[in-house]
Amino acid sequence: MFARLTGAAARGVLVALLVATPALMLPDVTYDANQITMLVALLAGFLTFIEYTSHFPSIVEFRDAAPFNRMRFVSLLATVSLLTMLMQHKTDPTAVSSALSSIGTIIGNAMDFPFSPVRLIVLMLPVNASMELVNSVRTSAGIAYLISLISMAFFLILVRVMNWPARQGAFNVWINLPLFDPTAGGDVIYRLKRDARINIVLGFLLPFLIPAVVKATSNMIDPITFQNPQSQIWTVAAWAFLPASIIMRGIAMGKIAEMIEIKRRRAYSSGDPDKPAMQPA
């Protein structure tokens, strides 16, 4: 019990620090913005603490299937931290931020080719946007998208080479997929594979769809402004992180469907077709 509480507390503190990172590192943040950020950080940390102290699942998927959520957290933390350093470089340059800005410029320019996600998010900017803002968004988008690609590659290696999550023993579907109901109807393997394909396709399309939708609706609603450093950080981070997270979820669900299918074949080959496909942890 003590280990569960300390682990949940550590996770809650880390999530709160992640949310508060831009406000803590950037200068000239208004008092009201700081208050709102700290409130959101405390709320996120509290919800994380409650989720991981509970013995029953809520909304966090793959809670007991490490390191899925840890990889997603590290990916988002790296994205937010690096983008914050880029914004900080404009007012308080250092040797580290200068090197990061140079590397980010190279990455952004390399990934800014026709029909690329980076090109589309740059085109999402207003026509009267300054060249400084365009370069800033291009650099931020290049770094964020590269981090998302690296995180997906690492997770794919974890699944295909290191046999996640089978190497950890039994996989509890109820704990790790609380939003998935195996008894809702239809073959569970078919439903898992279908959800996996939908997640992967959606995650692949989102970096292209989000800028297009924002650009198309900019005449009806106020467009997203990138002038504010915190708005730019969180918008670009969400644009890169959410699709990568959805693709990782699709890969994970496909792997679980594969595990259930293998266990079902073994049950039939052993002459016990009534044996459950997945044993509870």
GIMOQUI-V124113 format. One record per pair of residues at least 4 apart in sequence whose C-alpha atoms are under 8 Angstrom apart, sorted by the first residue. I is the first residue (numbers start at 1). J is the second residue. D is the distance in Angstrom with one decimal. If there is no record, write none. Layout:
i,j,d
I,J,D
I,J,D
This chain:
i,j,d
1,5,6.3
2,6,6.2
3,7,6.0
4,8,6.1
4,52,7.4
4,53,6.1
5,9,6.0
5,52,8.0
5,53,5.9
6,10,6.1
7,11,6.2
7,52,7.8
8,12,6.1
8,48,7.1
8,49,4.8
8,50,7.6
8,51,7.9
8,52,5.1
8,53,5.9
9,13,6.2
9,49,5.6
10,14,6.2
11,15,6.2
11,45,7.5
11,48,6.7
11,49,6.7
12,16,6.2
12,44,7.3
12,45,4.0
12,46,6.1
12,47,7.6
12,48,5.1
12,49,5.0
13,17,6.1
13,45,5.8
14,18,6.2
14,45,7.5
15,19,6.4
15,41,7.3
15,44,6.6
15,45,5.4
15,48,7.5
16,20,6.2
16,41,4.3
16,42,5.8
16,43,7.9
16,44,6.1
16,45,4.8
17,21,5.8
17,41,7.0
18,41,7.8
18,77,6.1
18,80,7.7
19,37,7.2
19,40,7.4
19,41,5.2
19,44,7.9
20,24,6.1
20,37,6.2
20,38,6.3
20,41,5.9
21,25,6.1
21,80,7.6
21,81,7.0
21,84,7.8
22,26,5.8
22,80,7.4
22,81,7.5
22,84,5.7
22,230,6.4
22,233,7.9
23,27,8.0
23,29,6.6
23,33,8.0
23,34,6.2
23,37,7.0
23,230,7.5
25,84,7.1
25,85,7.9
25,88,7.3
26,84,7.1
26,87,7.4
26,88,5.7
27,88,7.4
27,91,7.9
29,33,6.6
29,34,6.7
30,34,6.3
31,35,6.3
32,36,6.3
33,37,6.1
34,38,6.1
35,39,6.1
36,40,6.2
37,41,6.1
38,42,6.1
39,43,6.2
40,44,6.1
41,45,6.1
42,46,6.0
43,47,6.1
44,48,6.2
45,49,6.2
46,50,6.2
47,51,6.1
48,52,6.3
49,53,6.1
50,54,6.2
51,57,7.4
51,58,6.7
51,60,7.4
52,63,7.8
56,175,7.1
57,174,7.5
57,175,5.4
57,176,7.5
57,178,5.8
58,178,6.3
59,178,6.3
59,179,6.7
60,176,7.7
60,178,7.5
61,175,7.7
61,176,5.0
61,177,5.2
61,178,6.5
61,179,7.7
62,66,7.3
62,68,6.7
62,69,7.0
62,175,7.3
62,176,4.0
62,177,6.3
63,69,7.2
63,175,7.0
63,176,5.4
64,175,7.2
64,176,6.2
65,165,6.4
65,168,7.9
65,171,7.7
65,176,6.9
66,70,6.9
66,165,8.0
67,71,6.0
68,72,6.6
68,155,7.8
69,73,6.1
70,74,6.1
71,75,6.0
71,151,7.1
71,155,7.8
72,76,6.2
72,151,7.6
72,245,6.8
73,77,6.0
74,78,6.0
75,79,6.2
75,147,6.6
75,148,6.8
75,151,6.3
75,241,7.6
76,80,6.1
76,237,7.2
76,241,6.5
77,81,5.9
78,82,6.0
78,147,7.7
79,83,6.1
79,143,7.5
79,144,5.5
79,147,6.7
79,237,6.2
80,84,6.0
80,233,6.6
80,234,7.3
80,237,6.4
81,85,6.3
82,86,6.3
82,100,7.9
82,143,8.0
83,87,6.3
83,140,6.0
83,143,7.9
83,144,7.8
83,233,5.9
84,88,6.0
84,233,6.7
85,89,6.1
85,97,6.0
85,100,8.0
86,90,7.2
86,97,6.3
86,100,7.1
86,101,6.1
86,140,7.6
87,91,7.8
87,229,6.2
88,92,5.7
88,93,6.9
88,97,7.8
89,93,4.2
89,94,6.8
89,97,5.5
89,98,6.8
89,101,7.7
93,97,6.1
93,98,6.4
94,98,5.9
95,99,6.2
96,100,6.2
97,101,5.9
98,102,6.2
99,103,6.2
100,104,5.9
101,105,6.0
101,139,7.6
102,106,6.4
103,107,6.3
104,108,5.9
104,139,5.1
104,140,7.0
104,142,6.7
104,143,5.8
105,109,6.0
105,135,7.8
105,138,7.6
105,139,5.0
105,142,8.0
106,110,6.1
106,139,7.9
107,111,6.2
107,139,7.0
107,142,5.5
107,143,6.6
108,112,6.0
108,118,7.4
108,138,5.3
108,139,4.6
108,140,7.3
108,141,6.8
108,142,4.1
108,143,6.8
109,113,7.9
109,138,7.3
109,139,7.5
109,142,7.7
111,116,7.0
111,118,6.3
111,119,7.7
111,142,6.2
112,116,6.3
112,117,7.9
112,118,5.4
112,119,4.9
112,138,7.4
112,142,7.8
113,118,7.7
113,119,6.1
114,119,6.4
115,119,6.3
115,120,6.6
116,120,6.3
116,208,7.8
117,121,6.3
117,207,5.6
117,208,5.5
118,122,6.3
118,138,6.5
118,141,5.9
118,142,6.3
118,145,7.9
119,123,6.2
119,138,7.7
120,124,6.3
120,208,6.8
120,211,6.0
120,212,7.3
121,125,7.2
121,137,7.9
121,138,7.9
121,141,7.6
121,211,5.3
122,134,6.4
122,137,6.6
122,138,6.2
123,211,7.9
124,211,5.6
124,212,7.3
124,214,7.0
124,215,5.4
125,129,6.5
125,134,7.5
129,133,6.5
129,134,6.8
130,134,6.4
131,135,6.1
132,136,6.1
133,137,6.1
133,226,7.6
133,227,7.4
134,138,6.1
135,139,6.1
136,140,6.1
137,141,5.9
137,226,7.8
137,232,7.6
137,236,8.0
138,142,6.1
139,143,6.3
140,144,6.1
140,233,7.8
140,236,7.0
141,145,5.9
141,236,6.0
141,240,7.6
142,146,6.1
143,147,6.3
144,148,6.4
144,236,7.0
144,237,6.2
144,240,5.8
144,241,7.7
145,149,6.3
145,240,5.2
145,241,7.9
146,150,6.2
147,151,6.2
148,152,6.3
148,240,6.2
148,241,6.1
148,244,5.6
149,153,6.2
149,244,7.3
150,154,6.2
151,155,6.2
151,244,7.7
152,156,6.1
152,244,6.4
152,247,7.6
152,248,6.3
153,157,6.3
154,158,6.2
155,159,6.2
155,248,7.0
156,160,6.0
156,161,8.0
156,248,8.0
156,251,7.5
157,161,5.2
157,162,6.8
158,162,4.9
158,163,6.5
158,164,5.9
159,163,4.9
159,164,4.6
159,165,7.2
159,252,7.6
159,255,7.3
160,164,7.4
162,167,7.6
163,167,6.0
164,168,7.4
165,169,7.5
165,171,7.2
166,170,6.9
166,171,7.2
166,259,7.7
169,281,7.9
170,278,7.6
170,279,6.4
170,280,6.7
170,281,5.2
171,176,7.9
171,278,7.2
171,279,7.3
171,280,6.7
171,281,6.0
172,176,6.2
172,278,7.5
172,279,7.1
172,280,5.0
172,281,5.2
173,177,5.4
173,178,7.5
173,278,7.8
173,280,7.6
174,178,5.3
174,180,7.8
182,188,5.9
183,188,8.0
186,190,7.5
186,191,7.1
187,191,6.4
188,192,6.1
188,257,7.8
189,193,6.1
189,257,5.1
189,258,7.8
189,260,7.0
189,261,6.8
190,194,6.0
190,257,7.9
191,195,6.1
192,196,6.0
192,253,5.9
192,254,6.5
192,256,7.7
192,257,5.7
193,197,6.2
193,253,7.0
193,254,5.4
193,257,6.2
194,198,6.3
195,199,6.1
195,250,6.9
195,253,7.4
196,200,6.2
196,249,7.3
196,250,3.9
196,251,6.3
196,252,7.7
196,253,5.4
196,254,5.3
197,201,6.1
197,250,6.4
197,254,7.9
198,202,5.9
198,250,7.4
199,203,5.9
199,246,5.6
199,247,5.7
199,249,6.9
199,250,4.8
200,204,6.1
200,246,6.7
200,247,4.5
200,248,7.7
200,249,7.9
200,250,5.2
200,251,7.2
201,205,6.2
201,247,7.7
202,206,6.0
202,243,7.4
202,246,7.5
202,247,7.7
203,207,7.6
203,242,7.5
203,243,4.1
203,244,6.3
203,245,7.7
203,246,5.2
203,247,5.1
204,243,6.5
204,247,7.2
205,209,6.0
205,243,7.9
206,210,5.7
206,239,8.0
206,243,5.9
207,211,7.2
207,239,6.3
207,240,6.9
207,243,6.7
208,212,6.6
209,213,6.0
210,214,6.1
210,239,7.5
211,215,6.0
212,216,6.0
213,217,6.1
214,218,5.9
214,223,7.0
214,224,7.9
215,223,7.8
217,221,6.2
217,223,7.8
218,222,6.0
218,223,4.9
219,223,7.9
225,231,7.0
225,232,7.4
226,231,5.9
226,232,4.7
227,231,7.6
227,232,7.1
228,232,6.3
229,233,6.2
230,234,6.2
231,235,5.9
232,236,6.0
233,237,5.9
234,238,5.9
235,239,6.1
236,240,6.3
237,241,5.8
238,242,5.5
239,243,7.1
240,244,6.7
241,245,6.0
242,246,6.2
243,247,6.2
244,248,6.2
245,249,6.2
246,250,6.3
247,251,6.2
248,252,6.1
249,253,6.2
250,254,6.1
251,255,6.3
252,256,6.3
253,257,6.2
254,258,6.3
255,259,6.3
256,260,6.2
257,261,6.1
258,262,6.2
259,263,6.2
260,264,6.0
260,277,5.5
260,278,6.3
261,265,6.2
261,277,7.6
262,266,6.3
263,267,6.2
263,277,5.7
263,278,7.4
264,268,6.3
264,273,7.8
264,275,7.9
264,276,7.6
264,277,5.3
265,269,6.0
266,270,6.1
267,271,6.5
267,272,5.3
267,273,5.6
267,274,7.8
267,275,6.1
267,277,7.8
268,272,5.5
268,273,4.8
